[in-house]
């Protein structure tokens, strides 16, 4: 039986795939010689196609960034404006203090000369500096010791005792104000600067919590190695733990220095003699004196306020790096 034929006399067995697809077939040898398409060529082609597409997320990110910068700028202006106004008012005469102009129409330095003659500012600054240094050193060291005890030692009831310490933070200051005054009065320290800083010898619950979180993040292997070298418990705390938590100590010191420098409540309760006044207590006395006398020397008040504020700004800029590092690392511990 003969094989079927196609039009033109060609046998059906000679029909190839190329004939069925309507085009010439590539030789197998040429395909094998060419090889598969390299992956790099495919990826580069895909990348080119992706790059040609408009990045829809880029515009949205730019808008978010612009809005963030605008919001931060507004917040910065809101926070800076009162201090800029205060500095500007300190260079104005009395009649122009409240004209709300940031650039003084009449620039004068007489206020900075008169304030030293109208009040014992130098003595008040020395008193405030002494109280601030003692209060800061006392609360930083004692709070670190208590925090080290809660973080390093393992004993029964540790968490319950630490919770009790934190519970003292919920007590309003007005609750302990009168009992504390009665204690210092019974000790004969009422009317002296001692109550302004000596209470910090017992630590602070907030600073204990802050430092404990940092201590918990220190590797215990470091202390085990120090013990093998012969270090005792106090040496572990003083020579190993404290240097490692320097940023947290700086945060504690800055917080307490600012609180002690601007504290008015305690000086109002305990100080009676102007020779022992701190700067906030002295400013309160000046405001009362000018108010009752009917002669409001607000130019001197704002000038004294500028003198009071500048040391805290300088202190923050000096410890800014450690402060930011301490806040960031303390929040990540535990």
C-alpha positions in Angstrom: 0.0 0.0 0.0 1.5 3.3 -1.0 1.8 6.3 1.4 -0.6 9.2 1.0 0.6 12.2 -0.9 -0.1 15.9 -0.6 -0.8 18.3 -3.3 2.3 18.8 -5.4 3.3 15.2 -5.1 5.1 15.4 -1.7 4.7 12.5 0.6 2.8 13.2 3.9 5.7 11.7 5.9 8.0 14.6 4.7 5.8 17.3 6.4 7.7 19.0 9.2 6.5 21.1 12.2 7.7 24.2 10.4 5.4 23.4 7.5 2.4 23.1 9.9 3.3 26.4 11.7 3.6 28.2 8.4 7.3 29.1 8.6 10.7 27.6 8.1 12.2 25.6 10.9 15.4 26.6 12.5 18.1 24.0 12.3 18.6 22.0 15.5 22.3 22.5 15.3 21.9 26.3 15.3 19.6 26.2 18.4 22.0 24.1 20.2 24.9 26.3 19.3 23.2 29.5 20.4 22.2 28.0 23.8 19.7 29.3 26.3 19.1 33.0 26.9 21.3 34.3 29.7 19.5 35.3 32.9 21.3 38.6 33.1 19.7 39.6 29.8 16.3 38.8 31.1 16.8 40.7 34.4 18.2 43.7 32.6 15.3 43.8 30.3 12.9 43.5 33.3 14.8 46.2 35.1 14.5 48.5 32.2 10.8 48.0 32.0 10.4 48.7 35.7 12.6 51.8 35.5 10.4 53.1 32.8 7.3 52.9 35.0 6.6 56.0 37.0 7.4 55.6 40.7 4.0 56.3 42.3 5.3 55.9 45.8 8.1 58.5 45.4 5.7 61.4 45.2 3.8 60.2 48.2 7.0 59.9 50.2 8.0 63.5 49.2 4.6 64.8 50.4 4.9 63.0 53.8 8.5 64.3 54.2 7.4 67.8 53.4 4.4 67.7 55.8 6.7 66.3 58.6 9.2 69.1 58.1 6.4 71.7 58.1 4.9 70.2 61.3 8.3 70.2 63.1 9.0 73.7 62.0 5.7 74.9 63.4 6.4 73.1 66.7 9.9 74.6 66.9 8.5 78.1 66.3 5.9 77.6 69.0 8.5 76.4 71.6 11.1 79.0 70.7 8.9 82.1 70.4 8.4 82.6 74.2 12.2 82.4 74.9 12.9 84.7 71.9 10.3 87.2 73.2 11.8 87.0 76.7 15.3 87.7 75.4 14.0 90.6 73.3 12.0 92.1 76.3 15.1 92.0 78.5 16.8 94.6 76.1 13.8 97.0 76.2 13.0 99.8 78.6 10.0 99.4 80.9 7.5 101.2 78.6 8.2 98.8 75.7 8.4 95.5 77.4 4.9 94.3 76.3 4.9 95.9 72.9 5.3 92.3 71.4 8.0 93.4 69.0 10.8 90.8 68.7 13.3 93.5 67.6 13.5 96.2 70.3 12.9 99.7 69.1 15.1 101.0 71.9 18.0 98.7 72.6 19.4 99.0 76.1 21.7 97.0 78.4 20.6 99.0 81.5 18.3 96.1 82.7 21.3 93.7 83.0 23.1 96.3 85.1 20.1 97.2 87.2 19.2 93.6 88.1 22.5 93.1 89.9 21.9 96.3 91.9 18.2 95.7 92.7 18.6 92.1 94.0 21.4 89.9 95.3 21.5 87.9 92.1 25.0 86.6 92.6 24.2 85.2 96.0 21.0 83.6 94.7 22.9 82.0 91.8 25.5 80.6 94.2 22.8 79.2 96.5 20.9 77.6 93.5 24.1 76.2 92.1 25.0 74.6 95.5 21.6 73.0 95.9 21.5 71.8 92.3 24.9 70.1 92.5 24.2 68.4 95.8 20.7 67.3 94.8 21.9 66.0 91.4 24.9 64.1 92.8 22.8 62.6 95.7 19.9 61.3 93.6 22.0 60.0 90.8 24.3 57.9 93.0 21.6 56.6 95.4 19.2 55.8 92.6 21.9 54.0 90.7 22.7 51.9 93.8 19.0 50.9 94.3 18.6 50.2 90.6 21.7 48.0 90.6 20.3 46.0 93.5 17.0 45.3 91.7 18.7 44.5 88.4 21.8 42.5 89.5 20.8 40.5 92.5 18.2 37.7 92.6 16.2 37.3 95.8 12.7 36.3 96.8 10.1 39.1 96.5 12.3 41.2 94.2 9.6 42.1 91.7 7.0 42.8 94.4 9.4 45.1 96.2 10.2 46.9 93.0 6.5 47.3 92.3 6.1 48.8 95.7 8.9 51.3 94.9 7.1 52.2 91.6 3.8 52.6 93.5 5.2 55.6 95.4 5.2 57.5 92.1 1.4 57.5 92.3 1.4 59.5 95.5 0.8 63.2 94.9 3.4 65.6 96.3 0.7 67.3 98.4 0.2 64.1 100.3 3.7 64.0 101.6 4.4 67.7 101.8 3.2 68.3 105.4 4.7 65.1 106.9 8.0 65.9 105.2 8.0 69.4 106.6 7.3 68.2 110.1 10.3 65.8 109.9 12.7 68.5 108.8 11.3 71.0 111.3 11.8 68.4 114.1 15.4 68.0 112.9 15.9 71.7 113.2 16.5 72.1 109.4 13.6 74.4 108.6 14.9 77.7 107.3 18.0 76.1 105.8 18.8 74.8 102.3 19.3 71.3 103.6 15.7 70.1 102.9 16.1 71.2 99.3 18.6 68.5 98.5 19.0 66.0 101.4 15.8 64.2 100.6 17.5 63.0 97.4 19.8 60.8 99.5 17.0 58.3 99.5 16.8 58.1 95.7 13.9 58.6 93.4 11.5 55.9 92.1 11.5 57.3 88.6 15.3 57.4 88.3 15.5 53.9 89.9 13.2 52.6 87.1 15.1 54.4 84.4 18.5 53.1 85.6 17.3 49.6 86.3 16.1 49.2 82.7 19.6 50.1 81.6 21.3 47.8 84.0 19.1 44.9 82.8 20.5 45.3 79.3 24.2 44.8 80.4 25.6 41.3 79.7 26.0 39.3 82.9 29.1 37.6 81.5 31.0 40.9 82.0 30.3 40.8 85.7 31.1 37.1 86.0 34.5 37.7 84.4 35.1 40.6 86.8 34.2 38.2 89.7 36.8 35.7 88.5 39.4 38.5 88.5 38.6 39.1 92.1 36.2 42.0 92.0 33.8 42.3 94.9 30.1 43.4 94.7 30.8 47.1 95.3 33.7 47.1 92.8 31.4 45.5 90.2 28.9 48.3 90.7 31.4 51.2 90.9 34.1 50.1 88.3 32.1 48.0 85.9 28.4 48.9 85.9 28.6 52.7 86.3 31.0 53.3 83.4 28.8 51.2 81.2 25.7 53.1 82.0 27.1 56.6 81.6 24.4 57.7 79.1 21.7 56.8 81.6 23.5 58.6 84.4 23.7 61.7 82.2 20.0 61.6 81.6 19.3 61.3 85.3 21.7 64.1 86.1 20.2 66.4 83.5 16.6 65.8 84.6 17.4 66.4 88.3 19.6 69.4 87.6 16.8 71.0 85.7 14.2 70.1 88.4 16.4 71.5 91.2 17.4 74.6 89.4 13.8 75.7 88.6 12.2 74.3 91.8 10.0 76.9 93.6 7.8 74.9 95.9 10.5 73.7 98.3 12.2 77.1 98.7 8.7 78.6 99.4 8.1 76.1 102.2 11.6 76.1 103.9 13.4 79.3 103.1 12.6 82.5 104.9 15.8 84.6 104.8 16.7 86.3 101.5 20.3 85.3 102.1 19.4 81.6 101.6 17.0 82.2 98.6 17.5 80.3 95.4 16.8 82.1 92.1 13.2 81.0 91.7 12.5 82.0 95.3 14.2 85.3 94.7 12.2 86.0 91.6 9.0 85.3 93.5 10.1 87.8 96.1 10.8 90.4 93.4 7.4 89.9 91.8 5.6 90.2 95.2 7.6 93.3 96.1 6.9 95.1 92.8 3.2 94.0 92.8 2.5 95.2 96.3 4.4 98.4 95.9 2.5 99.3 92.7 5.7 99.7 90.8 6.0 96.8 88.3 9.5 96.5 87.1 8.8 93.8 84.6 11.9 94.7 82.6 14.0 93.4 85.6 11.8 90.3 86.0 12.3 89.2 82.4 16.0 90.0 82.6 16.4 87.9 85.7 14.4 85.1 84.0 16.8 85.2 81.0 19.8 84.9 83.4 18.0 81.9 85.1 17.3 80.1 81.8 20.7 80.4 80.1 22.6 78.0 82.4 20.1 75.2 81.7 20.4 75.7 77.9 24.1 75.6 78.1 24.0 72.4 80.3 21.7 70.7 77.8 23.9 71.5 74.8 27.0 70.2 76.7 25.3 66.9 77.5 23.1 66.7 74.4 24.9 63.7 72.8 24.9 61.6 76.0 21.3 62.7 76.7 20.0 61.5 73.3 22.0 58.3 73.5 20.8 57.6 77.0 17.1 58.2 76.1 17.4 55.9 73.0 19.3 53.1 74.7 17.4 53.1 77.9 14.1 52.7 76.0 15.5 49.7 74.2 16.7 47.8 77.4 14.9 45.2 79.4 
